[in-house]
């Protein structure tokens, strides 16, 4: 199961690099050792939380066109939310 999370992290980062997402901000909770990165492109935002800076423990969260939160379980989840958001412009 850890390999799936690691590969999701790799796929997401390759895709956001290809699209041109930018890192808007990064915060680290030193007590829990969790880093939260905020990425954006145009009007689309999503978050990555990584525990111990380990890709195996990364979780992604984005929002659909209506502002509802979506837990990203696959690259397709992120891409669907992104293209729906961009199509609303």
Secondary structure as a PSIPRED ss2 file (coil, helix, strand):
# PSIPRED VFORMAT (PSIPRED V4.0)

   1 X C   1.000  0.000  0.000
   2 X H   0.000  1.000  0.000
   3 X H   0.000  1.000  0.000
   4 X H   0.000  1.000  0.000
   5 X H   0.000  1.000  0.000
   6 X H   0.000  1.000  0.000
   7 X H   0.000  1.000  0.000
   8 X H   0.000  1.000  0.000
   9 X H   0.000  1.000  0.000
  10 X H   0.000  1.000  0.000
  11 X H   0.000  1.000  0.000
  12 X H   0.000  1.000  0.000
  13 X H   0.000  1.000  0.000
  14 X H   0.000  1.000  0.000
  15 X H   0.000  1.000  0.000
  16 X H   0.000  1.000  0.000
  17 X H   0.000  1.000  0.000
  18 X H   0.000  1.000  0.000
  19 X H   0.000  1.000  0.000
  20 X C   1.000  0.000  0.000
  21 X C   1.000  0.000  0.000
  22 X E   0.000  0.000  1.000
  23 X E   0.000  0.000  1.000
  24 X E   0.000  0.000  1.000
  25 X E   0.000  0.000  1.000
  26 X E   0.000  0.000  1.000
  27 X E   0.000  0.000  1.000
  28 X E   0.000  0.000  1.000
  29 X E   0.000  0.000  1.000
  30 X C   1.000  0.000  0.000
  31 X C   1.000  0.000  0.000
  32 X C   1.000  0.000  0.000
  33 X C   1.000  0.000  0.000
  34 X E   0.000  0.000  1.000
  35 X E   0.000  0.000  1.000
  36 X E   0.000  0.000  1.000
  37 X E   0.000  0.000  1.000
  38 X E   0.000  0.000  1.000
  39 X E   0.000  0.000  1.000
  40 X E   0.000  0.000  1.000
  41 X E   0.000  0.000  1.000
  42 X C   1.000  0.000  0.000
  43 X C   1.000  0.000  0.000
  44 X E   0.000  0.000  1.000
  45 X E   0.000  0.000  1.000
  46 X E   0.000  0.000  1.000
  47 X E   0.000  0.000  1.000
  48 X E   0.000  0.000  1.000
  49 X E   0.000  0.000  1.000
  50 X E   0.000  0.000  1.000
  51 X E   0.000  0.000  1.000
  52 X C   1.000  0.000  0.000
  53 X C   1.000  0.000  0.000
  54 X C   1.000  0.000  0.000
  55 X H   0.000  1.000  0.000
  56 X H   0.000  1.000  0.000
  57 X H   0.000  1.000  0.000
  58 X E   0.000  0.000  1.000
  59 X E   0.000  0.000  1.000
  60 X E   0.000  0.000  1.000
  61 X E   0.000  0.000  1.000
  62 X E   0.000  0.000  1.000
  63 X E   0.000  0.000  1.000
  64 X C   1.000  0.000  0.000
  65 X C   1.000  0.000  0.000
  66 X C   1.000  0.000  0.000
  67 X C   1.000  0.000  0.000
  68 X C   1.000  0.000  0.000
  69 X E   0.000  0.000  1.000
  70 X E   0.000  0.000  1.000
  71 X E   0.000  0.000  1.000
  72 X E   0.000  0.000  1.000
  73 X C   1.000  0.000  0.000
  74 X C   1.000  0.000  0.000
  75 X H   0.000  1.000  0.000
  76 X H   0.000  1.000  0.000
  77 X H   0.000  1.000  0.000
  78 X H   0.000  1.000  0.000
  79 X H   0.000  1.000  0.000
  80 X H   0.000  1.000  0.000
  81 X H   0.000  1.000  0.000
  82 X H   0.000  1.000  0.000
  83 X H   0.000  1.000  0.000
  84 X H   0.000  1.000  0.000
  85 X H   0.000  1.000  0.000
  86 X H   0.000  1.000  0.000
  87 X H   0.000  1.000  0.000
  88 X C   1.000  0.000  0.000
  89 X C   1.000  0.000  0.000
